[in-house]
């Protein structure tokens, strides 16, 4: 069975883009592939979180994984720091990763532009750690967006370089996985960009948002002055609101407001009110499941421990074989 790996940094609650873009697809994948889903707390150290933030965010993301339908009996759900073998492989890969190729990584350039006072070695070697996450389980597929394709290419580079250096076709070439269909972009409420923490909390619908919070955010969504001619093209902010409706609203609701837009009789206040109601109806069941999972501390601990054992079994086998290939053998 082919192996799929995906992870998320525990920097806060998951949002609607995470769910539509990946999580609900993962629920289907866990029945067809050997899946590893992890919480990348090592990665979060590049932003220097407090111990309280790490612990709280890891627990929250774990609960949200389960609430969204990931089954720890079918897939391996684990916390990255529970598997120190990842860091050992990270070390080996760093020995054969070159400064120039790491400095040319577009995400590194973007990070140093955004945070010039925090250009740490972890940011520079971020692609190597991502490669270690992927290669430690010899993953065949990694669900990634456009912004992560370069990192996946670097994982292939590091794996192939290892294979050549030690004369063994050991690591497979991980490929991007798009769930066999066109990926859905979930836009932010600020009129531009995709939904995510980088666009700000006020423009992002989190899976833990209450009805009041959702209503407030949607009410403040960016619009325009309205159509001036029948069937005129939509501006990006309005097209984004309709894209969100495509996700959470009934087809006849979408048709109704498109007709209103096309005959220039639309009132954006009515559109936002309906979108907020539909968004609440969509998110509420997920939020309630998250709260129920979070309340069961014993089960959360059980899931974390089960995932740790399964992930360490896979990672331990890889490290034993990698050590032997490198030449680290017991005397």
N, C-alpha and C positions, 0 to 999 in steps of 0.2 A: 504494500500500500504506500502511495506517495505521501511524503511528509510536508506539511504546511506549517509555517511559523509566522506569528504576528505578535507585536507587543505595543504597549502604550506607556508613555511616561506618566507617573502619578503626580501631575502638577495641578490637579483639581478635578472637579466633576466632569464626567463625559457629557457631550452635548448631542444635539439632534443630528449634526453632521457625522459624528462617530457612529451613531446608531444606524442611520440610513445608509451611509457609505460603506460600513464594514460589519458592525455587530450582528445585524439580522441575517447577513449573508453567512457569517461564521456559524450560526445555528444550523444552517443547512450543511455546511462543509464538514462539521464534526461527525456526521454520519457517513461521509464518503472518503475522508482522508484521515491520516494520522496527524492530528492537530496539536500544536503547542501554542498556548496563549499565555503571554507572560506580562508582568508588571515591571517596567524598566526603572527600578529605583536607583540602580547604579548611574544610569544616564542623568537622572535628575540632579546629581551632585554638581554638575557644571554650573548650576545656578545657586549653589550654596543654601539649600533649604535647611530649616531648623529640624532637630530630631522629632519634634512634635508634628511638624508638617509632613515629614516623610511617613511616619507611622499612621497618621490620620488619613492621608491621601491614599496610601497603599490599601488600607482597610476599606476605604470608600470605593476605590476602583474594583477591588475584588468583589465586593457586594454587587456592584453595578454589572460586572461581567455575568454573575450568576443570575441576577434579576432579568437580564436581557436574553437569557435562554441558554447560555453556555452550560453544558452538563459535565461536571467533574468526573463522572463515571465513564464518559465517552471521550472527552478531550483532556489534555494535560493543562491545567491552569496553575501557574506557579509564580512565585515572586523571584525576580532576578537575583537578589542578594542571598537567597537560599541556596544558590547553585554557584559556589566559588570556582568551580571548574571553568566557568565562563571567563573569569579574570585570568586564569592560567593560560587559556587559549589566546586571550587578548594580549598577553605578554609575548607569546610566541609570534603572533602575527605582527606585533609592533616591531619586532626585531628585523622583519623583512618588509616593513612599510617605509617609504622614503619621504623625506621632508617636503620635497617639491610637489609630489602628488597629493599630499595631505593639504598643503597650503593652497593648491589650486581648486580644492573642493568648494563649490559655490555656496554651500550652507555655511562653511567656515568663514568665507568672505562676508556673508550676510550677518553672521553673528558678531564679528569684530566691528562691523559698521554700526550695528545696533547697540553693542555693549563694549565700547572701546576700553573701559576700565576693568573688564573681566575677561581678558584674553588668556585663558588658562590652557594647560596642556591637555586637559580632558576635552576641550572643544576641538583642539587640533586633531586628536586621535579618536574623535567621535565615530568616524567611519570604521575604524578598526574594531571598536567595541561592538558596533552594529554587525560587523562581519562575524565576530566571535559568537554573537547571539544566534546568528543564522547557521554558521558552520558547526557549532557544538552539537546540533541535532542532525547535521547533514541534510538540511532542509532542501527540498526540491522546488518549492514554491513559496513566495512571500507576497502577500497582498500589500501593494504600495501604491501611493498616488504619484503624480508627476514629480512632486517636490522631493521624493525619496529615490527616484530611479538612479540617480548618480551614485548614491550610497550602495544600492544593490549591484551596480556595475563594479564598484570597488570591492565588494564582497567576492564577486567572481574573480576579480584580479588577484586578490590576496589568496583565495583558495587555489587558483591555478598556479600561482607562484610557488606555493607550498608543494603542490604536486610535482612541479618541475624540479624544485630543489632537492627533494627527497626521492625522486624517481618512482613515485607511486601515484596511480590515478585514484587518490583517496577521497578528496572532497568533490561532491557533485557541483555542477554549475546551477546555482539557484536562479529561478526565473520569476518574473513578475506575474502576478495572478490577478485577474480582474473579474473573477466570479463568472466568466463566460458571458458577460453582458456589458452593455454600456454603463459606465459608472455614473451615479447621480451626484451632481454638485449641489450642495445645500448652501444657498447664499446667506450672507449676514444681513442683519436688519438695518445696517448703516448705508445701504444702497450700492455697495461695491465689495468685491472680495467674497471669499467663502467663509462660512460660519466656522468660528474657532476662537481660541483664547487670544490670538494675535489681533483680532478685530475688536476686542474689548468685551467685557461681560454684558454690557447693555445691549450689544448687538447679537448676542448668542443665547439660544434657548438651551438650557442645561436639562438633563433628564431628571434632576432633582428640584427643578423650579416649581414653585407653588402656582396655583391658578392666578393669584394676585400678581406675582412676579411676571408671569407670562403676559398677562393683560397689560401691565405697565410697559413692558419692553415692546410689544407689538404696537401699542398706541403711539410710541415715539419713533416708529420705523420711518425711514426717509421716504418721501414721495416727491411728486413734482407739482407743477401748476395745473395739471390736468390736460386731457386731449382737447385740441382746438378744431380738429377736423375729423369727420367719420373715418374709421379704420386707419387712423394714423399709427405709425410705429410706436412701440412702447419704449420709454426710457429705461435705462438699466435698473433703477430702483423699483419701478413698477413691474418690470419683467421678473425681478427677484421675488416680489410679493406673490405673483402668480405661480412662480416656481415652487414656493413654499406651499401654496394652496394645492398644487399638484400632488404633494406628498401627504397632506393631512385632510383635505376636504373631499366631499363627494363630487362626482363628475358634474351633476346638474348644478351644483353651487358654482363651480368654475365656469360653466357655460353661461350662467346667469350674469356673473360679473364681467365676463368678456363681452357679452352683448351690451351691457351698460357702458363699458369702455368704448366700444366701437361706435355707439350712437351718441357719445359725448355726454351721457347722462349719469356717469358714475360719480359716486361720492366716496372719496377715499376713507372717510370716517366709517362708513358702513362696511367697506371692504375690510378694514382693519378689525372692526368688531367681530365680523364673521370669522376672519382668520384666527383671531385670538381664541374664540370659542372652539374652533376645530383643533387648534393647537393644544388647548387644554385637554380636550377629549382624547387626543392622541397620546399625550405625555403622562397624564394622570395615572393610568394603570401601571405604567413602568415605574413612576415615582413611588407608588404604593408598594410595589414589589421590592423596590430597593430598600424602603423603610423596614419592611418585614424581614428581609435578609440581614440587614444591619443589626436588627434587634436580636438575632440568633447568634450570639458570639461563639457558642460552642460549635455550631455548624461551620462558621467561617474558619475557625481554627482547624477543623477537620479537613476542610477543602484545601487550605494552605498546606497542611502536612501531607495530604495525599499527593498534591501536585509536586511538592518538594521531593518526595520519594521517587516519583515517576521521572521527573526531570533529571534528578541526580543519577538515576540508573542509566539513562541515555547519555548524559554528559560524561559520566565516569568512564563509560566504554570508549567514547571518543578520545578522551584524554589519555587513557592507557595506551591506545593504539598510536596516538600522535607522539607520545613520549618515546615509544619504541622506534617509530620512524625517524625521529630526530636523533636518537642514540642514547637517550636516558634509560639505561637498563640497570636493574639491581645487580650488585656484585656479590 
